Amino acid sequence: MSPSDPKSFTLIELLIVIGILAVLVAAIVITLNPAQLLAQARDSKRQQDLSALTQALNTITTLDQSLFMGTSSLVYTSLPDSSSTCGSWGLPTLPSGWQYHCSPTSSLQSATGTGWIPVNFTTTGVVSLSSLPTDPINASSSNLYYTYITGGSFKLAATLESTKYISFASSDGGTISGAIEMGSNLALGQSVFPSGWIKVPGDSRFSTSDFYVMKYDARCLSATTSQPLTAPDYSTPYHVYYNLSQPCIAPNYIVASTPNGYPITGIKQSGDGSNNDAVKYCQSIGAHLITNNEWQTIAWNAQQQSSNWQGNFVGTNYIYQGNSNGSAALEASNDDSQGYFGINSATYPRNRRILSLSNGQTIWDMGGNVWQWTNDTIIGTNKPVGVAGSWVQWDAVSNFGTLSQQTAGPFNGSWTSSQGVGMYYMGTADANSYGFVRGGYWSNGANAGVEALGLPYSPGSTYYNVGFRCVR
């Protein structure tokens, strides 16, 4: 090669260039996150679809107030099925009295009243809706489908995928976490899944698959008005719905997950049937009382999210504890940005009431508000070792009995109440059976937290400060 010839690249130089390009491509892919961009595009379409449907429904119901809007006990879905009750999809169980409704593929998108929304949009000749939109994914396995509920008013809902749009959904005024809701009454169907429920990623350490949990402490609704109740209260008042005074049972009342209303207390873990039994109450809405393993799945997930810690660093300072320094239980907010709802954040910075999970979902009051039964019992002599009548730090538990540090305590075994995880209360180590209560109540202070565990209570007894939460 003469000095005037252009210089050729050596093999090493080519490999260096290829390596640099690979790094740049990887950086671009990570930055742009194609999966999230596609999810955002689908979420944008969902928002547009529900907006168009809401506008059309508002217009047509104004013009024709006698128009058939559907049956109030049905959850209409955009899923196609030859079975009118959606039998092919394996949808989550609904509360007693409710049923799914599906339309066949041939008429699914019809706007004449035979489609998945049972409204004839052509009756007035004003609304220009040629066909009904369906979810871009439209599958039950991912919970990505549209729903429509009616009953003197209406509500449309679409579950979202992208982190960007899920954050918008938390402030849309509705009751479904991780979903966009539109309509004339966003409180409609509060007892119907997935209203007020969040999806929790499963954890093999606790033998759990993905499940749905009540976002809020269980509350009681009027079956007539669907309004959350604030009476009967207990004594002082403590702002609880005292179930012993008025059982929250059908046909007059419904158990639900909703930010408003007082948490149900004065209820046994199990033992006396449908009138005063948390296990039966959860079964009445197609669910089950949360298990200790499900509680720990949520708790350990939350403890690994930096946003749940003061200073945004896991293990530093403290994880937020919920309402544990007050004089009564608190109602919640349907806006997840209001994590200190009802709390003076300047005086009680530790008492933010929300915890975030790895999938972007938010849960309220896991670390304090009312104690919560879990569907587990233990014989007193099998309890972790503690001090009768006293609180014990988790790092001081020398023997976990038939439990383990994993099934009972915090993600990091050295964390204590200083890190905000709460403490352990043994009660009595005898031959009797005891139910698990977790989280703490409004005046437990530093003892409360997402890992607080109390084992002093009989599963067949009631307490003014113990409520529950259901799982599907």
N, C-alpha and C positions, 0 to 999 in steps of 0.2 A: 504494500500500500504506500503510495507516494505521500509526502507531507501535505499535498493539496487535497487529498481525498478526505471526505467527511469521516470523522471518527466513529467507529462502530461501538455499540454497547457491549460490554462484557456480560457474561451470564450472571455474575454477582450483581451487577448494576440492574439488570432486568428483574432479578428476584427482589431486590430492594424496592424498585418501582411498583412491582406487583403487590408486595407486602403493604406499601403505603396506600395504594388504591384500595386494597381489601379493608384496611383500617378505616379509611374514609367512608367506604360504602357501608361498613358496619355501623359507623357513627351516624350516618344519615338515616339508616333504617331504624336505629334506636331512637333518634330524635323525632323522626316523623311517625314511628309506630304505626305501620300500615293497618294492623288489626284494629287499633283504636280509631283510626280515620274512617275505616269501613263501618265500625260500630256507630260512630258519630253521624255518618250519612244515613244509616238506617234509623237512628233516633230522630234525626231531623225530619225524615219522612213520617215517622209516627206522630210527631208534633203537628205536622201539616195535616195529616189525615184526621186526627181528632179535632183539630180546629175547624176543618171544613164540615165535619159531621155535627159538631156542636152548633155552628152557625146555621146549618140546614135545619136541625131539630128545633132550635129556638124560633126560627122563622115560621116553620110549618105549624108548630103548636100555638103560635100567636094567631095565625090565620084560621086554624081549625081546632078549637079547644075540645071538640068531641072525638078527635082522632085517637084510634087505638095505639097506645104506646108500648104495650107488652104486659106481661104478667109480673106482678111485683115479687113473687117468690122464685123467679128464675134468674140465673146468671147467663145471659146470652153471650156466646163466644164466637170469635171469627174462625174457629176451627171447623173444617168440613167433616161431616160424619153422616153416614146413612142412619145411625142411631140418633134419635132426637135428644137423647139424654147424654150424648157424647161418650157412649160406652167404650169406644175404641181407643180413647186417648189416655186412660189411666190418670185422670185429673185428681187433684187433692180433694179429700172428703170435705163436704160442705156441712155447716151446722144443720141441725134438725129443722125441717120445714123448707129448706132450700134445695134447688136442683139445677144442674147445668142444662143448657139448651144449645144444640147444634143444628145446622142446616146441611143438606146434601150439597155436594160440589156443584151440581147442575143449577142450583138456585142461590148459592152462597152469597153472591155479590148483587143479587137482584135488589133494586130500590123500590119495588112495588109492594113490599110487605111480606114477601116470602124469603127474603135474604136473612143474613145472620142478625141484623137489626129488624125487628118485626113491624116496621113503620112504613106505610105507603107514602113515599116522598113525592109521588106524582099527583096526589089527590087535588092539590090546589092549582097546579099548573104554573106555580111561581118558582119553586125550588128547582134548580137545574143540577140534579145529581143523577147522572146516568147509571152509576153502579156504586156499590159499597166498597170502600177500600179494605184491605186486609193487611195484617202485619207482614213486614218483609220476610220474616222467618216463619211465622205462623206454625209453631210446634209446641206441644205441651212439655216436652223433655227439657226445654230451656226456659219454660214459663213465658215464652215470647208470643203472645197472642193478644188480641183486643177483647175487652169485655164491656158489656152494656147492662146496666141495672136501671129499673124504673120503679115508680111507685108515687104518683102525684108529681114527680120531678124525674130527673134522669142524671146518670153519671156514666161517663166513658173513661176507660183506663187502659194504659199500655205500659207494660214493663220495659224498662230501659236497659241498655247495655254499657254505654260509654261512661267513663268517670265524669266527663264534662257535663253531660246531660243529667246524670243521677244527682249531681250537686244542685242543679236547677230544680229538680223534682221535689227536693226537701222543703222548698218554700212556695209550692204551688197552692197551698191551702187545703190539700187533700189529706187523706188518712193512710195512703198506701206508700210505704217507704220504697224508694227505687222505682217508682212508676210516675208517669205523668197522668194527671186526672183533669178532666174538663166536664162541664155540664152545669145544670141549674141547681144542683145540690151535692156538693162534694162530700158531705157527711153521710150520704145515702149508703145503706148497706154496710155499716161499720162492723157488723158481726160476721160479714162474709169474707172468707179468705180470698185474696191475700191482704185485705184491708187491715192496716195496723200490724202487719207481720213482716219480718225480714228474713232473708236467706242467710244461713250460716254455713261456711265451708266445713266439711267434715274433717276429722282428724284421726288418723289410724292409731295414734297413741291412746285414744279413748274409744276405739272401735266404732266411730261414728261416721256415717256418710252425710252428705249435704242434707240439711233440714231447715225448716222454717220455725221461728220462735216469735212469740208475742213481743212486739217492740216496747210495749209498756206493761206495767203491772196489770193484771186482770181487773177489769172494771165491769160494772153492771149497767145495762141499757134498758130503757123501757121498750118493750116489744111493740107498743102502740105508736110511740113517737120517734123511736130510735135515738133518743137523747140520753147521754150519760147521766147517771144519778149521783147526787151528793147527800142522800139521806136513805136510810137512817144512819146517823153518825154515832160515835161511841163517846160518851162522857164529856170530856173537857171543853170543847170538842177536839178530836184528833184528826179530823178531815179524812175519815175512812168510811167506807160503806160496810156497816157492821152486819154481816150476813146472818148472825144469830137472831137479830130482830126482824129481818125480812129476807128470807132465802131468795137468791137470784136464780129462780127456776122458771121454766116455761109453764103456762103460756104467756105470763105477764112480763117476764124479764128474760134478758139474754146476756150471757157472758161474752165479753169482747175485749179487744186490745184497742184502746183509744187514748189520746192524750188528755181528754177532758173527763170529768167525773172523779170520784174518789176511789182509791184502790180497795178491792174487796178484802176484808179481814174477818176475824171471827169465824173461821172455817177450818175444819179438820183436814189433815192430809188425806186420810181415808178412814173408812170404818162404819159409816152409817147411811150409805146410799145417796140418793140424788139431792136430798134437801140441804145437806151441809157437809159436802165431801168434795175436796178439790180434784181428786181423781175422776169422780163422776162428772163434775162440772166440765172438765176438759173433754171428756168423752162425749158430752152432750153437743159439743161444737165440732165433732169429728177430729179431735186431737187427743193428746195424752199429757199428763202432768210431766213437766220437764224432769229428766233424770239427772243424777249427779254427774254422770259422764258427759251429758249434753251441756250442763252448766260449766264444767271444766273446759269443754271444747271452746265455748264462748270466752271464758275468762282467760285462758292461755292465749287465744288469738288476740284478744284486746291488749294483754300485757306486752305483746311483741310489736305494738304499733306506737311509733314515736309520738304521734299526735295526741295520744292519751296521757302523756307524761308532761309535767310542768318543765318547760325548757326544751321540749321536743327531742329528748334523748332517752331511750329505754334504760331504766334502772337508775337514772339520775333524778334527784329530788323525789317526786312522788307521782303516782298515778292518781287520777281524779277519782274521788270517793262517792259522789252522789250526795243526796240529801241526808246527812248524818249529824248535823249540828243545829237542828231546828227544834220546834216545839210541836210540830204536827207533820203529817204527810202532805205532799204537794201534788197538785195537778201538773201535767206536763204541757208542752207546746207542740203544735204540729210543724213548727219551724225549727229544724235541727241546728240552725245557727244561734238559737237562743239557749245554749247549753246551761246557762246560769239562771234559767227561768225560775223566779221565786226566791232566788238566793242573792244575797249581797256579796258580789264577787270580791269587793275590796276587803271585807271583813273575813270572808270564808273562801279564799282562793282555791282551797283544796276540794271544794264541794261542787265542782262542775258535774252536771248530772248525765252527761252523755259519754259513751265510749264508741269509738269507731273500730270496725273490723277490717280485715285485709281486703275484702271485696268492696269496700266503700260504703257498706251499710252502717247504720247508726242504731244503737240500742240505749234506752233510757233506764236509769235508776237500778243498775245491777249492783252498785256498791252501797246503796242506802236509799231508803224511803219507807218501805216495809220489808220485814223479813220475808223470805219466799220459801215455801215448801218445795222440796224436790221429791221425786217418787222413789226414795230409798229409805231403808230402815237399817238399824244396827243394834245388836245386843250390847248392853252397857259394858260388859267385860271385854268386848272386842273393839271398843273405841280407841282412838289414839290416846296416849297417856297425857294427862293434864293435871290440873289442880282443881278439886271439887269446889265449885262456887267462884272460880276465878278465871280471868282471861289469860291466855298463854300465847306468847309469840311463836310463830311457826318454826323459827330456827331453834327454839327451845324444846320442841317435841322430840323426845328421845326414842319413842316407839310408836309407830302408826297403827298398831293392832292389825286388824284384817284389811285396813286401808293401806295407802302408801303416800309418800310425799306427793307423787304425781296426781293421784285421785283425790287428795284432800287439800293440798297446799298450793302455793304460788309457783309460777314458772321457774323462778330462781329460788331454791330452798333457803337462801340466806336473806331473802327479803322479809321485812317485818312491817309493823304499822308505820314505821318511819318512811317507808316507801309507799304507804297508802293502801297496801293490799288487804289490811284487816287482820284479825286475830282468831284464835280458836277458843271455844268455850265447851268444856267437856260435860259439865253436869255431874251425874253420878255414874260410877262404874259398877253396875249391878247386873242382875239377870233379866232385867226388863228390856222391852223394845223401844227404840227411840227413832224419831223421824229426823231427816236432815233439813235444817233451815239454813239458808245462805244469804249473804249480802249485808244484812244489818238493817236497822230501822232508824227513824229520824233523829233519835237522841243518843245513838251509840258512840258518836264522836270518833276517836282514833281506832276504836275496836272494829268499826264497820269497814267494808271494802269489798271488792269483787271476789276476794278469797275468804272472807269471813265465813266461818262455819260454826253453827251452834248445834249441839247434840243433847240438850236438856229436856226436850219436849216429847211427850207421848204422841204418836201419830193420830190417836183418837181423841185428842183434846183440842180446844180452840183458844186462840189468843188474840187480843185486840190489835196487836202489832205484827201479825203474821198473815201474809197473803200468798199469792201463787202466780205462776206463769205457765202457759201451755205451749206445746210443741206439735208441729205437724210434719 
